């Protein structure tokens, strides 16, 4: 882990012998199956989390909403949304939890991640996974 000792997002999130807390977007309570995810409200809550000392904010990569899956996933593209959050926050780490690498081209994923890392001032934490929503695989494999 020594190679990450100077990474701003890593240092804020992973502290030796200390526990840190992060939050997952959407930062709101909601009734029904889908949140409103109003951008102004999400930014207000993100700034509040930063002010209260939370280490990180994460967003999931869920390209297709599945009402039977049991969670909300995400309304926005994770890289674009976190870029917006980065422009409105200063220190809190911003991460993907996680990008579904099997549904994205690796070159586009790498470019998006590198861009977000730069635009956020070194606060981006890249999480990757193979995916967990069967509803997404058939339509996205045909593209």
C-alpha positions as CSV (number, residue, x, y, z in Angstrom):
1,X,0.0,0.0,0.0
2,X,3.0,2.2,0.2
3,X,2.6,3.2,-3.5
4,X,-0.7,5.0,-2.6
5,X,0.7,6.9,0.4
6,X,0.5,10.2,-1.5
7,X,-2.9,9.7,-3.2
8,X,-5.3,12.2,-1.7
9,X,-8.4,9.9,-1.9
10,X,-6.7,6.8,-0.6
11,X,-5.1,8.7,2.3
12,X,-8.5,10.1,3.3
13,X,-10.3,6.7,3.1
14,X,-7.7,4.2,4.3
15,X,-6.0,5.2,7.6
16,X,-3.8,2.8,9.6
17,X,-5.5,1.6,12.8
18,X,-8.5,3.9,12.3
19,X,-11.9,3.4,11.0
20,X,-13.3,5.8,8.3
21,X,-16.8,6.0,7.0
22,X,-18.2,6.6,3.5
23,X,-21.6,7.0,2.0
24,X,-23.2,5.6,-1.1
25,X,-25.3,7.8,-3.4
26,X,-28.2,8.5,-3.5
27,X,-28.0,10.5,-0.3
28,X,-31.7,10.7,0.4
29,X,-34.5,8.7,1.8
30,X,-37.2,7.7,-0.6
31,X,-40.5,5.8,-0.8
32,X,-41.3,3.5,-3.7
33,X,-38.6,2.0,-5.9
34,X,-36.7,5.0,-7.2
35,X,-35.3,8.1,-5.6
36,X,-35.6,11.6,-7.1
37,X,-31.9,12.2,-6.8
38,X,-32.2,16.0,-7.2
39,X,-28.7,17.3,-8.1
40,X,-28.9,20.3,-5.9
41,X,-30.0,18.2,-2.9
42,X,-27.3,15.6,-3.6
43,X,-24.6,18.2,-3.7
44,X,-25.9,19.8,-0.5
45,X,-25.8,16.4,1.3
46,X,-22.4,15.6,-0.2
47,X,-21.0,18.9,1.2
48,X,-22.6,18.1,4.5
49,X,-20.9,14.7,4.5
50,X,-17.6,16.3,3.7
51,X,-18.1,18.9,6.5
52,X,-18.9,16.2,9.0
53,X,-15.7,14.4,8.2
54,X,-16.9,11.4,6.2
55,X,-14.0,10.0,4.2
56,X,-15.7,9.1,0.9
57,X,-18.7,9.1,-1.3
58,X,-19.4,6.2,-3.7
59,X,-21.7,5.6,-6.6
60,X,-22.8,2.4,-8.3
61,X,-22.6,1.5,-11.9
62,X,-26.1,0.3,-12.9
63,X,-26.8,1.0,-16.6
64,X,-30.2,-0.5,-16.6
65,X,-32.7,-0.2,-13.7
66,X,-34.1,-3.6,-12.5
67,X,-37.2,-3.1,-10.3
68,X,-36.8,-6.7,-9.0
69,X,-33.2,-6.4,-7.9
70,X,-33.9,-4.8,-4.5
71,X,-31.8,-1.6,-4.6
72,X,-31.8,1.6,-6.6
73,X,-28.5,1.4,-8.4
74,X,-27.8,4.7,-10.1
75,X,-29.6,7.2,-12.1
76,X,-26.6,8.9,-13.6
77,X,-23.4,7.7,-15.3
78,X,-21.0,7.2,-12.4
79,X,-18.0,9.0,-14.0
80,X,-20.0,12.0,-15.1
81,X,-21.9,12.3,-11.8
82,X,-18.7,12.0,-9.7
83,X,-17.1,14.7,-11.9
84,X,-20.1,17.0,-11.0
85,X,-19.7,16.1,-7.3
86,X,-15.9,16.7,-7.6
87,X,-16.6,20.3,-8.9
88,X,-18.7,21.0,-5.8
89,X,-16.5,19.4,-3.0
90,X,-12.9,19.9,-1.9
91,X,-11.4,17.0,0.0
92,X,-13.8,14.0,0.3
93,X,-12.7,11.0,-1.7
94,X,-15.0,10.0,-4.6
95,X,-15.3,6.3,-5.6
96,X,-17.1,3.8,-7.8
97,X,-18.5,0.9,-6.0
98,X,-18.1,-0.4,-8.6
99,X,-17.8,-0.1,-12.4
100,X,-19.1,-3.1,-14.2
101,X,-16.1,-3.8,-16.4
102,X,-17.7,-6.6,-18.4
103,X,-20.2,-4.0,-19.8
104,X,-17.7,-1.3,-20.7
105,X,-14.9,-1.0,-23.2
106,X,-11.6,-1.0,-21.3
107,X,-10.2,2.0,-23.2
108,X,-13.2,4.1,-22.4
109,X,-13.2,3.0,-18.8
110,X,-9.5,3.8,-18.4
111,X,-10.0,7.2,-20.0
112,X,-13.0,8.1,-17.9
113,X,-11.2,7.0,-14.7
114,X,-8.1,8.9,-15.5
115,X,-10.1,12.0,-16.4
116,X,-12.0,11.9,-13.1
117,X,-8.8,11.3,-11.2
118,X,-7.4,14.5,-12.7
119,X,-10.6,16.6,-12.4
120,X,-11.0,15.6,-8.8
121,X,-7.5,16.6,-7.8
122,X,-6.5,13.0,-7.0
123,X,-9.5,12.0,-5.0
124,X,-10.9,9.2,-7.2
125,X,-11.0,5.6,-6.0
126,X,-11.7,3.1,-8.7
127,X,-13.8,0.1,-7.8
128,X,-14.4,-2.6,-10.4
129,X,-16.6,-5.7,-10.6
130,X,-18.0,-8.2,-13.0
131,X,-21.6,-7.2,-12.5
132,X,-24.6,-8.5,-10.6
133,X,-27.7,-7.6,-12.5
134,X,-28.6,-10.3,-15.1
135,X,-31.1,-7.8,-16.8
136,X,-28.1,-5.8,-18.1
137,X,-26.1,-8.4,-19.8
138,X,-28.3,-9.4,-22.7
139,X,-29.1,-5.9,-24.1
140,X,-25.6,-4.5,-23.5
141,X,-23.9,-7.6,-25.1
142,X,-25.7,-6.8,-28.4
143,X,-24.2,-3.4,-28.7
